[in-house]
Amino acid sequence: RLNGLGLNGTLPDFSGLTALEI
């Protein structure tokens, strides 16, 4: 991920995690 973006570059999250990554 980059700058709080998920691996797919979607759903930016301040924690650097997205629903897809959890």
N, C-alpha and C positions, 0 to 999 in steps of 0.2 A: 504494500500500500504506500501511497505517497501523500504527505501533508493531510492526514486524516481521511484519505480516500480509500475506499474498499479496493480489493483486488480487481474488481470489474470497473473501477472508476466511477461507481455510482453510490448514492446514498452517503454523502460525506458526513462524517461524525467527528466531533471534537476529540473523542477518545481514540480515534484512529481505527475504530472497529465498525463493521456493518453487520446487518442481520445475516448476510451471506457468509461472513467470516466466523460468526459465533456458532 
